[in-house]
Amino acid sequence: SAFLIDFIVVGLGFYISIEDKKLAIPFSITVVIIYRILLNLINQKLPKVSKFLNYIIAFIGSSVALWLALDFITSTLIAFKIIGQTYHQLPITKNMMINFFIYYIIVFLISIPVFKGRMKFILGDNYE
């Protein structure tokens, strides 16, 4: 989800918005292909904007992936009664502000390889 979140959102958004479900799948695939072409064009014409945009998308995708992973881990630990019932995700410390700070540092660190992977995907294997 961290790597392809924008493609998933674009494809699902189009699929949900089209009423005729027989046409929804081909239209959604076409829109995702057009979106990829637009990303390639932006990268060729405006490489700095493309890098910034792709890092923002990688950061958002990484944060969604981290929150989903933390929810899954927390639910699993609660199900096996390893931790008690909580209304928050698995706490690292007792201070929620410090937890958020640590989570965002983790997201930042996760988003760097995701960004590099996105750029390799968009540019082919020419990105270093």
LINMOGI-V763676 format. One record per residue. N is the residue number from 1. RES is the residue in one small letter. PHI is phi as a letter, one per 40 degrees, with the letter a starting at -180 (NA if undefined). Layout:
BEGIN
N & RES & PHI
N & RES & PHI
END
This chain:
BEGIN
1 & s & NA
2 & a & c
3 & f & c
4 & l & b
5 & i & d
6 & d & c
7 & f & c
8 & i & c
9 & v & c
10 & v & c
11 & g & c
12 & l & c
13 & g & c
14 & f & c
15 & y & c
16 & i & c
17 & s & c
18 & i & c
19 & e & c
20 & d & c
21 & k & c
22 & k & c
23 & l & c
24 & a & c
25 & i & c
26 & p & c
27 & f & c
28 & s & c
29 & i & c
30 & t & c
31 & v & c
32 & v & c
33 & i & c
34 & i & c
35 & y & c
36 & r & c
37 & i & c
38 & l & c
39 & l & c
40 & n & c
41 & l & c
42 & i & c
43 & n & c
44 & q & c
45 & k & c
46 & l & b
47 & p & c
48 & k & c
49 & v & c
50 & s & c
51 & k & c
52 & f & c
53 & l & c
54 & n & c
55 & y & c
56 & i & c
57 & i & c
58 & a & c
59 & f & c
60 & i & c
61 & g & c
62 & s & c
63 & s & c
64 & v & c
65 & a & c
66 & l & c
67 & w & c
68 & l & c
69 & a & c
70 & l & c
71 & d & c
72 & f & c
73 & i & c
74 & t & c
75 & s & c
76 & t & c
77 & l & c
78 & i & c
79 & a & c
80 & f & c
81 & k & f
82 & i & c
83 & i & b
84 & g & c
85 & q & d
86 & t & b
87 & y & c
88 & h & b
89 & q & c
90 & l & d
91 & p & c
92 & i & c
93 & t & b
94 & k & c
95 & n & c
96 & m & c
97 & m & c
98 & i & c
99 & n & d
100 & f & c
101 & f & c
102 & i & c
103 & y & c
104 & y & c
105 & i & c
106 & i & c
107 & v & c
108 & f & d
109 & l & c
110 & i & c
111 & s & c
112 & i & c
113 & p & c
114 & v & c
115 & f & d
116 & k & c
117 & g & c
118 & r & c
119 & m & c
120 & k & c
121 & f & c
122 & i & c
123 & l & c
124 & g & g
125 & d & c
126 & n & c
127 & y & c
128 & e & b
END
